[in-house]
Amino acid sequence: MKRLLIFSLLVSLSFSSYAANLPELASLPQLWGLGLFLGALFYFTARYRWWLALPMLPLSLMYIGPFFKVWNNPEWYAQVLKNESGFYLFNWFMTDSMLIIGLILGAFFNIKAMRLSYLLKKEEQNKLN
């Protein structure tokens, strides 16, 4: 446990030393922090009630929108590649995709749990009859 804590501290320090060159772009710790927080929020929301994933989907697409805006604009894309690198774009895409993955996994596990609960109730009812 102590090694994991030291490792995570070292990784977080290395990410905190990375600063975005373009002032309007988020730094890597901001990207990952917000991506992990929103991904977990979307996961637990969809895990609680699977149908809540449906209204959360447009919110996740609005969060992903700026990435595709930069990706499709040749001037911005070249400027980000020149100042940041492809590593920044990869991290940006991965943090954005965490939201969709959180929604899908949360809804999947909720439906699976509901199905298992239904089957167990049905089997218990058959034993009583």
C-alpha positions as CSV (number, residue, x, y, z in Angstrom):
1,M,0.0,0.0,0.0
2,K,2.9,2.3,0.9
3,R,4.5,1.7,-2.5
4,L,1.2,2.5,-4.3
5,L,0.9,5.8,-2.4
6,I,4.5,6.8,-3.3
7,F,4.0,5.8,-6.9
8,S,0.8,7.8,-7.2
9,L,2.4,10.8,-5.6
10,L,5.3,10.7,-8.0
11,V,3.0,10.3,-11.0
12,S,0.9,13.2,-9.8
13,L,3.9,15.4,-9.3
14,S,5.2,14.7,-12.8
15,F,1.8,15.6,-14.3
16,S,1.6,18.8,-12.2
17,S,4.9,20.0,-13.7
18,Y,3.4,19.8,-17.2
19,A,1.9,23.1,-18.1
20,A,-0.1,23.9,-21.2
21,N,1.6,26.3,-23.6
22,L,-1.7,27.5,-25.0
23,P,-3.6,29.5,-22.3
24,E,-7.0,28.4,-23.5
25,L,-6.2,24.6,-23.3
26,A,-6.5,22.7,-20.0
27,S,-3.4,21.1,-18.5
28,L,-3.1,17.4,-18.3
29,P,-4.0,17.2,-14.5
30,Q,-7.1,19.3,-15.3
31,L,-8.0,17.0,-18.2
32,W,-7.6,13.8,-16.2
33,G,-9.1,15.2,-13.0
34,L,-12.3,16.3,-14.7
35,G,-12.4,13.2,-16.9
36,L,-12.1,10.9,-13.9
37,F,-14.6,12.8,-11.8
38,L,-17.2,13.1,-14.6
39,G,-16.6,9.5,-15.7
40,A,-17.2,8.2,-12.2
41,L,-20.2,10.5,-11.8
42,F,-21.7,9.2,-15.0
43,Y,-20.9,5.6,-14.1
44,F,-22.6,5.8,-10.7
45,T,-25.6,7.7,-12.1
46,A,-26.1,5.1,-14.8
47,R,-25.4,2.3,-12.3
48,Y,-28.1,3.7,-10.0
49,R,-30.8,3.9,-12.7
50,W,-29.9,2.8,-16.2
51,W,-32.4,5.1,-17.9
52,L,-30.5,8.1,-16.4
53,A,-27.8,7.4,-18.9
54,L,-30.1,8.7,-21.7
55,P,-30.2,12.3,-20.4
56,M,-26.5,12.2,-19.5
57,L,-25.5,11.2,-23.0
58,P,-26.0,14.8,-24.5
59,L,-24.0,16.2,-21.6
60,S,-21.1,13.9,-22.4
61,L,-21.3,14.8,-26.1
62,M,-21.2,18.5,-25.1
63,Y,-18.0,17.8,-23.1
64,I,-16.4,16.0,-26.1
65,G,-17.4,18.7,-28.5
66,P,-14.3,20.9,-28.1
67,F,-12.0,18.0,-28.9
68,F,-13.6,17.4,-32.2
69,K,-13.7,21.2,-32.9
70,V,-9.9,21.3,-32.6
71,W,-9.5,18.0,-34.5
72,N,-11.5,19.2,-37.5
73,N,-10.0,22.7,-37.7
74,P,-6.6,22.5,-39.5
75,E,-5.2,25.7,-38.0
76,W,-6.0,24.8,-34.4
77,Y,-4.9,21.2,-34.9
78,A,-1.5,22.3,-36.3
79,Q,-1.1,24.8,-33.5
80,V,-1.9,22.2,-30.8
81,L,0.4,19.7,-32.4
82,K,3.2,22.3,-32.6
83,N,2.8,23.6,-29.0
84,E,1.6,20.6,-27.1
85,S,2.2,17.3,-29.1
86,G,0.2,14.3,-30.1
87,F,0.5,13.0,-26.5
88,Y,-1.7,15.9,-25.4
89,L,-4.4,15.1,-28.0
90,F,-4.3,11.4,-27.1
91,N,-4.8,12.2,-23.4
92,W,-7.6,14.7,-24.3
93,F,-9.4,12.0,-26.3
94,M,-8.9,9.4,-23.6
95,T,-10.4,11.6,-20.9
96,D,-13.3,12.5,-23.1
97,S,-14.0,8.9,-23.9
98,M,-14.1,8.1,-20.1
99,L,-17.5,9.7,-20.0
100,I,-19.1,7.5,-22.6
101,I,-17.4,4.4,-21.2
102,G,-18.7,5.3,-17.7
103,L,-22.2,5.6,-19.0
104,I,-22.1,2.4,-21.0
105,L,-20.5,0.4,-18.1
106,G,-22.9,1.8,-15.5
107,A,-26.0,1.0,-17.6
108,F,-24.7,-2.5,-18.4
109,F,-24.0,-3.4,-14.8
110,N,-27.3,-2.0,-13.7
111,I,-29.3,-4.0,-16.3
112,K,-27.2,-7.1,-15.4
113,A,-28.0,-6.7,-11.7
114,M,-31.7,-6.1,-12.4
115,R,-31.8,-9.2,-14.6
116,L,-30.1,-11.3,-11.9
117,S,-32.4,-10.0,-9.2
118,Y,-35.4,-10.9,-11.4
119,L,-34.1,-14.4,-12.0
120,L,-33.4,-15.0,-8.3
121,K,-36.9,-13.9,-7.4
122,K,-38.4,-16.1,-10.1
123,E,-36.4,-19.1,-8.9
124,E,-37.4,-18.4,-5.3
125,Q,-41.0,-18.2,-6.3
126,N,-40.8,-21.5,-8.1
127,K,-39.4,-23.2,-5.0
128,L,-42.3,-22.0,-2.9
129,N,-44.9,-23.4,-5.4
